[in-house]
């Protein structure tokens, strides 16, 4: 159904309070009158009728067992006045149809609110419904970008509640604090922000008010874990900004020793809880320290943590990940680093990361302007200020000589001119 705006419902829903169930006034005003076409067939001929019809004109109902068919028992739901016995079925179509012995009949139906999809429910009040939201356990998280969407935020929240989503929140401020948590308000459901996320055979418990978590990074977590698992020379892994453990827990479950650290004491406490929750205490250790200091200890004295060397270091705090390398000036490192950061240089992000990582590691005076993408390196390259786009191959090789291997790939689009890369 392509539904028109219901102006009466718009006015009702602008004043909709935060709810856990739909108010009766909304249900009464959300019924949608529509014209359909039906093929009346005997039950035994239902499959034959469905095969005869072009699938593009079949109307999908909300009945999983018979998604394009109505029976006598459920006609009353749609206020359909049609003579149908228990052995007959109605195949529902969006257009008239005639083929062989199948001839459609036009009917008028009233589609109750609960039989509309989430998007259709939003179509009743919004010209531009939000196209997506993130989930974190039982919590759905929206970013709303238009005044129209914001005015109807509680209605949008209510359309999102289902058997899995019990809480819907709206982000009100960009991430700006030290621990990357964000400010939000409740727009529907229960006020419960502690949740459990299930990913690829493990569970993570967290509180979205106090801990950072991004479900869109699930593939990134999987890729890094797989690369480490497939390294035959691995020792233990240091996850410097581990959060609640999306890298560390699956590594420990793979019987890989991992040292998780996070400066946020709330994340640290959930690390401890998630280790027990996933029964991987044998392979995981947790700390609540400043990684600027801790990373040096891990590289220079790894045996104080595990009786083996540290071979992999994960730095996945985008705003600071490159800066952590400044703690390793004048220290030889043979670990493999996984560094996640932001760039505005989509066509030149390899050069961007090479310059920034090398400058941080070598301790060169370095100024990085995301918008102008100018880099200042006073020592080591015989140039003061240059634009990354102007680097030639010989200059790039000057940076690459500091690394046995340097691989960069885009993790995800953050905005129209901003990308997360590893």
C-alpha positions in Angstrom: 0.0 0.0 0.0 1.2 3.5 -0.8 -0.6 5.5 1.9 -1.7 9.1 1.8 -1.1 11.5 4.7 -3.8 11.3 7.3 -4.0 14.9 8.5 -6.3 14.2 11.5 -3.8 11.6 12.7 -0.9 14.0 12.2 -2.5 16.5 14.6 -3.3 13.8 17.1 0.3 12.4 17.0 2.0 15.7 17.4 0.9 15.7 21.0 1.4 11.9 21.5 3.0 11.2 24.9 5.8 8.6 25.4 3.9 5.3 25.4 4.4 1.6 25.8 1.1 0.8 24.0 -0.9 2.6 21.3 -3.5 4.9 22.7 -7.0 4.0 21.5 -7.4 7.4 19.8 -4.5 6.5 17.5 -5.9 3.1 16.6 -9.3 4.5 15.9 -7.9 7.1 13.5 -5.4 4.8 11.8 -7.7 2.5 10.0 -7.0 2.7 6.3 -9.8 2.3 3.7 -8.5 0.6 0.5 -9.7 -1.0 -2.7 -8.5 -4.5 -3.5 -9.2 -7.2 -6.1 -9.7 -10.8 -5.1 -9.8 -14.2 -6.7 -12.4 -16.4 -5.0 -11.1 -20.0 -5.3 -11.5 -23.4 -3.6 -8.8 -24.1 -1.0 -7.4 -26.9 -3.2 -7.0 -24.5 -6.1 -5.2 -21.8 -4.1 -1.7 -22.8 -5.3 -2.8 -22.9 -8.9 -4.3 -19.4 -8.6 -1.1 -18.0 -7.0 1.0 -19.5 -9.8 -1.3 -17.9 -12.5 -0.9 -14.4 -11.1 2.0 -12.0 -11.7 3.8 -11.9 -8.3 4.1 -8.1 -8.5 0.3 -7.6 -8.0 -0.1 -10.0 -5.1 -0.9 -8.1 -1.9 1.1 -9.4 1.1 -1.0 -9.7 4.3 0.4 -10.1 7.8 -0.4 -13.8 8.1 2.8 -15.8 7.7 1.2 -19.1 6.8 -0.9 -17.5 3.9 0.8 -14.2 3.1 -1.4 -13.5 0.0 -4.6 -15.2 1.1 -7.7 -14.4 3.2 -10.0 -17.0 4.8 -13.6 -16.8 6.0 -12.4 -16.6 9.6 -10.5 -13.4 9.2 -12.6 -11.4 6.8 -14.1 -9.5 9.7 -10.7 -8.1 10.6 -10.7 -6.1 7.4 -14.5 -5.3 7.5 -14.9 -7.2 4.2 -18.5 -8.0 3.3 -18.0 -11.1 1.1 -19.8 -14.5 1.0 -17.1 -17.0 1.7 -17.3 -20.5 3.2 -14.6 -22.4 5.2 -13.4 -24.3 2.1 -12.9 -21.2 0.0 -10.1 -18.6 -0.1 -9.6 -15.1 -1.4 -6.3 -14.4 -3.2 -5.7 -10.7 -2.7 -4.5 -8.5 -5.6 -3.6 -4.8 -6.1 -4.9 -4.8 -9.7 -7.8 -6.4 -11.7 -6.9 -9.8 -13.1 -8.4 -12.2 -15.6 -6.8 -15.4 -16.9 -8.2 -18.8 -17.7 -11.0 -19.4 -15.1 -9.7 -16.8 -12.7 -11.5 -13.5 -12.8 -11.0 -10.9 -10.0 -13.7 -9.0 -8.1 -13.3 -5.6 -6.6 -13.8 -5.2 -2.8 -13.6 -2.5 -0.3 -11.5 -3.2 2.8 -10.5 -1.4 6.0 -6.9 -2.3 7.0 -6.5 -2.0 10.8 -3.5 -0.2 12.1 -1.8 -3.3 13.5 -1.7 -4.9 10.0 0.2 -2.0 8.4 4.0 -2.3 8.3 6.2 0.1 10.3 6.9 2.1 7.2 3.2 2.3 6.2 2.3 3.4 9.7 4.9 6.2 9.3 3.6 7.0 5.8 0.2 8.0 7.4 1.8 11.1 9.1 5.2 11.7 7.4 6.1 12.8 3.9 9.7 11.5 4.4 9.7 8.7 7.0 13.2 7.8 8.4 14.7 5.0 6.4 16.7 3.3 9.1 17.6 3.0 12.7 20.2 1.1 14.7 19.5 -1.6 17.2 21.4 -2.6 20.4 19.7 -5.5 22.0 16.2 -4.5 22.9 16.9 -0.8 22.1 16.3 1.0 18.8 18.2 4.2 18.2 17.1 6.9 15.8 18.8 9.9 14.3 16.0 12.3 13.0 17.0 15.0 10.6 13.9 17.0 9.7 11.5 19.2 11.8 8.6 17.1 10.6 10.3 13.9 11.9 11.2 15.5 15.2 7.7 16.8 15.8 6.4 13.3 15.4 9.2 11.5 17.2 7.1 9.7 19.8 4.8 8.4 17.0 7.9 7.2 15.1 9.1 5.5 18.3 5.8 3.7 18.8 5.8 2.3 15.2 9.2 0.7 16.0 8.2 -1.2 19.1 7.7 -5.0 18.5 8.3 -8.3 20.2 12.1 -7.6 20.1 12.3 -3.8 20.4 11.1 -2.6 23.8 12.8 0.7 24.0 13.2 3.4 21.4 15.6 6.4 21.8 16.4 9.5 19.9 20.0 10.8 19.7 20.0 14.5 20.7 23.7 15.5 20.6 26.7 14.3 18.6 29.3 12.2 20.3 31.7 14.6 22.0 32.7 13.3 25.4 35.8 11.3 26.4 34.0 7.9 26.5 32.1 8.4 23.2 28.7 8.0 24.8 25.9 10.2 23.4 23.0 12.1 24.8 19.5 10.7 24.0 15.9 10.9 25.0 13.3 8.2 25.3 10.6 8.4 22.6 8.7 5.1 23.1 8.7 2.0 25.3 10.2 1.2 28.6 13.0 3.3 30.2 15.6 0.4 30.3 19.0 1.1 28.9 20.9 -2.0 30.1 20.7 -4.6 27.4 22.4 -7.7 26.0 23.6 -7.9 22.5 24.1 -11.3 20.7 26.7 -11.5 18.0 28.1 -14.6 16.3 27.9 -17.0 19.2 28.8 -14.6 22.1 26.9 -12.1 24.3 27.8 -8.6 25.4 26.0 -6.9 28.2 26.2 -3.1 28.5 24.3 0.1 29.4 23.9 2.4 26.5 23.8 5.5 28.8 27.3 4.8 30.1 29.1 2.7 27.5 29.9 3.1 23.8 28.6 0.4 21.4 27.9 0.6 17.7 26.1 -2.4 16.1 27.2 -1.2 12.6 30.8 -2.2 13.4 29.9 -5.9 13.7 31.5 -6.8 10.4 34.6 -4.8 11.4 34.9 -6.7 14.7 34.6 -10.1 12.8 37.2 -9.2 10.2 39.8 -8.1 12.8 39.2 -11.2 14.9 39.6 -13.5 11.9 42.8 -11.8 10.8 44.3 -12.3 14.3 43.0 -15.9 14.5 44.7 -16.7 11.2 48.1 -15.4 12.2 50.2 -18.4 13.1 52.8 -16.3 14.9 50.4 -14.6 17.3 51.1 -14.1 21.0 48.6 -12.2 23.1 46.5 -9.3 21.9 46.2 -5.9 23.6 42.9 -4.1 23.0 43.8 -0.6 24.3 40.3 0.9 24.1 38.2 -2.3 24.5 34.8 -0.9 25.4 32.6 -3.7 26.6 34.6 -6.3 24.7 33.4 -6.7 21.0 37.0 -7.6 20.0 38.2 -9.2 23.2 35.4 -11.6 24.0 35.4 -13.4 20.6 39.2 -13.6 20.7 39.1 -15.1 24.2 36.4 -17.6 23.0 38.8 -18.6 20.3 41.4 -19.4 23.0 43.5 -16.4 22.2 45.0 -14.5 25.2 43.7 -11.0 25.2 44.4 -8.0 27.5 41.4 -5.6 27.4 41.7 -2.1 28.8 39.3 0.9 29.0 39.5 4.2 30.8 35.8 4.2 31.3 35.2 2.3 34.6 31.6 1.4 33.4 33.0 -0.3 30.3 35.7 -2.0 32.5 33.0 -3.4 34.8 31.0 -4.8 31.9 34.2 -6.4 30.5 34.5 -8.3 33.7 30.8 -9.3 33.6 31.0 -10.3 29.9 34.0 -12.5 30.5 31.9 -14.5 33.1 28.8 -14.3 30.9 30.8 -16.0 28.0 32.8 -18.3 30.3 36.2 -17.2 28.8 38.0 -16.2 32.1 41.0 -18.4 31.2 42.1 -16.3 28.2 41.0 -12.7 29.1 42.3 -10.1 31.5 40.9 -6.6 32.1 42.4 -3.3 33.2 41.0 0.2 33.9 44.0 2.4 33.0 45.1 5.2 30.7 46.3 3.5 27.5 48.7 6.3 26.7 50.8 4.9 29.5 49.8 1.3 29.4 50.7 0.8 25.7 54.4 1.4 26.5 54.3 -1.1 29.3 52.7 -3.7 27.1 55.3 -3.3 24.3 58.3 -3.1 26.7 57.3 -5.6 29.4 54.7 -8.0 28.0 55.5 -10.8 30.4 53.9 -9.0 33.3 50.5 -9.6 31.6 51.0 -13.0 29.9 53.9 -15.4 29.6 54.4 -14.6 26.0 55.0 -11.6 23.7 52.3 -9.2 22.6 51.9 -9.5 18.8 48.8 -7.5 18.0 47.5 -4.2 19.3 44.0 -2.9 18.6 43.5 0.9 18.7 39.9 1.6 17.8 39.1 4.9 19.4 38.9 7.0 16.2 39.6 10.4 17.6 42.8 9.3 19.5 43.9 6.0 18.0 46.8 7.5 15.9 47.8 9.7 18.9 48.5 6.6 21.0 51.5 5.9 18.8 53.2 9.0 20.3 53.7 7.0 23.5 56.0 4.7 21.6 58.5 7.3 20.4 62.1 5.8 20.3 60.7 2.4 21.1 61.1 -0.4 18.5 57.8 -2.1 17.8 57.3 -5.4 15.9 53.6 -5.8 16.8 50.9 -5.6 14.2 48.7 -2.6 14.9 45.0 -2.3 14.0 44.3 1.4 14.0 40.8 2.8 13.4 40.4 6.5 12.7 38.5 9.0 10.6 39.6 10.7 7.4 38.1 13.1 4.9 40.5 11.9 2.2 38.6 9.1 0.5 40.9 9.1 -2.6 44.1 9.5 -0.6 43.3 7.9 2.8 46.3 5.5 2.5 48.7 8.5 2.2 46.7 10.2 5.0 47.2 7.4 7.4 50.8 6.8 6.5 51.7 10.4 7.2 49.7 10.6 10.5 50.9 7.3 11.9 54.5 7.9 11.1 54.5 11.5 12.4 52.9 10.3 15.7 55.3 7.4 16.1 58.4 9.5 15.3 57.4 12.4 17.5 57.5 15.0 14.7 55.7 18.3 15.2 52.4 17.5 13.5 49.3 19.6 12.9 46.2 17.9 11.3 43.3 19.9 9.9 40.5 17.6 8.9 38.9 20.2 6.6 42.0 21.5 4.7 43.9 18.2 5.0 47.2 19.9 5.5 50.0 18.2 7.4 53.0 19.8 9.0 56.1 17.8 9.6 59.1 19.8 10.6 61.6 17.0 10.8 62.5 14.0 8.6 61.1 14.8 5.2 62.7 18.1 4.1 59.3 19.8 3.7 57.3 22.0 6.1 53.7 22.0 4.8 52.2 20.0 2.0 48.8 18.6 0.9 48.5 14.9 0.9 47.3 15.0 -2.7 50.6 16.5 -3.7 52.7 13.6 -2.4 54.5 11.7 -5.1 55.4 8.0 -5.0 59.0 8.6 -3.7 57.7 10.7 -0.8 55.1 7.9 0.1 57.9 5.4 0.1 59.7 7.5 2.7 56.8 6.8 5.0 56.4 3.1 4.0 59.9 2.2 4.9 59.0 2.4 8.6 56.6 -0.5 8.2 56.9 -4.2 7.3 53.4 -4.0 6.1 50.8 -1.3 5.7 47.2 -2.0 4.7 44.3 0.4 4.8 40.7 -0.1 4.1 37.4 1.8 4.6 35.3 0.5 7.5 32.2 2.6 6.9 30.8 5.9 5.8 30.4 8.3 8.7 29.0 11.2 6.6 29.0 12.5 3.1 32.7 13.7 3.5 33.9 11.6 6.4 35.0 7.9 6.5 36.1 5.5 9.2 39.2 3.6 8.0 41.4 0.9 9.4 
